[in-house]
Amino acid sequence: MNTAIDFELSDKKVPIVEAKINGETQKFVLDSGAPMMVLNSKCGSNTSGAAVTNQAKIIASFEWGGLQLKNQMAMIADLSHLEQELKTPIHGLISCAQFMHYDLLLDYQNYQVTLVDSHGETPACMKNAQVIPITMSHHIPVVPVAIGEKIFYLGLDTGAEWNILGKAHEAYCSQMGLMSDITLDTITRFDPKDSEEQVRLCSLKDITIGQGVRIDDMRFAFHNIEIPGFKADGLMGYELFSRQRTLIRYVSRELLLQPLG
């Protein structure tokens, strides 16, 4: 394993990788916040070697970054609105189910992701990284994050364009004077029945991850998260990964962070 995989960074700041599905190379969003693989419904009916079961398919073979997986379960969903946002055709989403038995190394500076043997040595580029314990909420790693005087528990999600806090926490951030550069934008959901929602965005200061990783002026959206089985105060995505080289250790329950530069 330990092979670096190049990715593109879309306009929406989510990584897009190439993988082989039933022998054919296709583009996928790397979405660690998804519990299982998702296939675009417009592609699903043409996926050879797949057995259909209600709204799911069994994928005969899937290859990505040295992984060679057989009989992977994938959900079928309409991702046309996501393709419009990303401005590129997307075959589906690669989920944590495909890699959660490995360590996931994210290097946004070099546009690379690496699947690392979870029982092997720490990659050389992370030898001096800050180590932070994580817990798992359903399929998503969660870390403690101090914002001002309050501790929040935030999940790690490569599919998140911005960091996210629940709407109930907006008043606290405002009262503490932590907000600046406030704007409005839309957030895209994968569910086509409710694919867009207007949200309030701001830069937040006085942020500490774990015991010692201080990052100021990260962009947050105030948005209520609805992920089945996931319980936390919010998510961190591109805003974190673009500033820190990140190693997520799913098996040993650790997050390693090292500043880029």
N, C-alpha and C positions, 0 to 999 in steps of 0.2 A: 504494500500500500504506500502511503506517504508520497504520493505523486501529486504535484501541484496541478490544479485544474484552472485554466483561464476562464474568466467570466466577463461579460459586458455589464455595464451599469446603466440601467435604463434611465429615461428622464425622470421617472418616479423613484429613482434611487434604490431599486431592487435588483439583485444579481440575476442575470440570465446566462444559463449554461447550456452546453450541448450534451446530449446523452443518446444512447441507442435504445430504442424500444422495438423489440422483435426484429432486430437487425438494421433498423432504419434510424439514421441520425436526425434528431429533432431538437427544437429549442424548448427549454423548460425554465420556469422561474424557480429559483432556490428559495423555498419558503419553509423555514424551520418551524414556523407557527402552525403549519398544517399537520393534522394528526396522521393523515395517510395521503398517498399519491392521488392526484386529481388529473383527469384527462379532459381536454376540451371536447365538448359534445360534438362539435363539427368534425372532429378527427376520429371520434370513438368508433363510428360505424365502419370506418375503413381500417381499423387496427387488426391486422391479421393475427391469427393464433390466439385470439382472446375469446373467452367464454363469458356471455352476458348473464348477469344475475340481478334482476330488478334494475337499480341505478348504479350497479357496480360491475367491474370486469376483472377477470383474472388475467394478468399480463404474463405471457409465456416466458419472456426474457427481457431483462432490463440491465444495461451496462452503463456505468458512470464512474469515472475516476478510479478505475481498478476494481470496482464492485461488479460482480456478475451474479445477478439475482434471478431466481426462477419463481414463477407463479406468485407474482406480486398482486395484491388487491389494490384496485384503483377505483375511485368514485368518478362518476361522469357528471360534469357540470358545464353550463354555458359560460364560457370565459370571453365572449366577444367584447363585453364592456371593458374587460381588463386589457385585451389586445388594443382597443382604441386608446386607452390611457397610456400604454407602454409604447404605442406606435410601432408594433412589430407582431408578426404571427407567433402564437404561443401554442405548443402542443399540450402543455399541462404544467403541473406543479410537482416538483420533487419535495417530499415531506421528510420530517424527522424519522419516520418509520424506516426510511431507506438507510439512514446513517447513525442512528442513536446507539449502536454498539461500538462506535468509533469516537475518537476525539475530532472535533471540527475546528480547523484552523482557518480563520478569516483574515486575509491581508488585503484590505481595500486599497492600500497605497499602490500595490502591484497588480491589482485586479486578479487575485488568485484565491482559491479555496483549496484546502488540502484535507483529505481524510487520513487521520493518523491512528496507528494501532494503539488501542486504549491501554494495552499492557506493555507498550514499548517506552523508550526514553522520551523525555520532553524535547521537542524540537529545539535546535540550537538557538533559533531566533527568539525563543521564549524563556531562555535560561534565567534572566533577571526580572521576569515579570512578577507583578503583584498577584498573589493567590487569594482568591475569595471563595469561601464555601457557598454552594448553591443548594437549593432544594428543588424538587420537581412538583409542579402543580399540573396534574394530568401529564401531558407530554412536553410541557414547556419549562425550561430552567428558570428559576426565580432567584434574584439577588436583592439584598437590602440596600436601599439608596436613601441617604439623608438629603433632603431638600429643605434648606433653612434649618429649623429646629425639629423637624418631624421626619420619622423613618417611614419610607414607603417600600413596598415589595413589588418589584418590576420584573416581568418576564423578558426573555431574550428572543427576538424574532427577526430573522433576516428579511421577512416580507413586510416589515414596517418602514415606511418612508420617513416618518417622523417618530420620535418618542411620543408616548401617549399616557395621559393621566385621566382618570375618570372625571366627569364633569363636577362631581361633588367636591373635588379638591381645588377647583378654580378659585373659590372665595378665599381659602387659606393662602394660596400663592399671591393673590392680590393684596390681602391684608398685611402680609409680611413684606411687601415691596419687592418681590422676587421676579416680577414680570416686566419685560420690555419688548419693544418692537412687535406690538400686537397687530395681527392681520386676520382675515377670514380666508378660508380655502375649502375645497371639497376633499373628502376622504373616500376612496374607492373600496368597496367591498366585493368579495368574490361571489356573493349571492346576488344573482341578477334581479331578484324581486325587490331588493333594497340596495342598489349598487352604489349610490352616492349619498353623502350627507354633508351639509355645510358645518364646518367646525371652526372654533376659535384657536388661533395659533399664537404662540409667543416664545420668546427666548427666556429661559429660566437660569438664574444664577444660584451660587452657594450650593453646589451639588457635590456630594461625596459618595462614591461607590465602595461598599465594604468599609474597611478601616482607614484607607489612605489614598484612594484614587480620586483626586479632585478635578472636576471638569466644570467650567462655567459656560454659560451662554449656549446651552443645548436647546434645540428647537423642540417644543412640545405642542401637541394638540390635546385639547380637552374633549374627550370622546368616551362614551361608555362602551366597554368591550363586551362582546357577546360570543365567547368561545366555549362550547360545551365542555364542562368539567374543569375549566380553568378559573382559579380564584386568585386574584392579585389586584394591586392598585393600578396597574398599567403595563406598558411594554416599552422596551428600548430596542431600536433597530439601527438604521443607517447613521443616525446622529452619534451613536456610540462607536459603531464599527469603523466609521470613517476617521476616527481620531485615535483609536487604540487597536493595535494588533491584538486579536482575540483568539483564545483557545478555549472552547467549551468542552469540558470533560463530562460527558453524560454518565459514564460508568462510575467514575470516582467522585462525581458530584463536586466539581471545582470549576471556577472560572479564572483564567489567567489573562491579565491585561498588561499591555506594554505600549507606551506612547509611540505613535508613528513619528518618523523624522530621523 
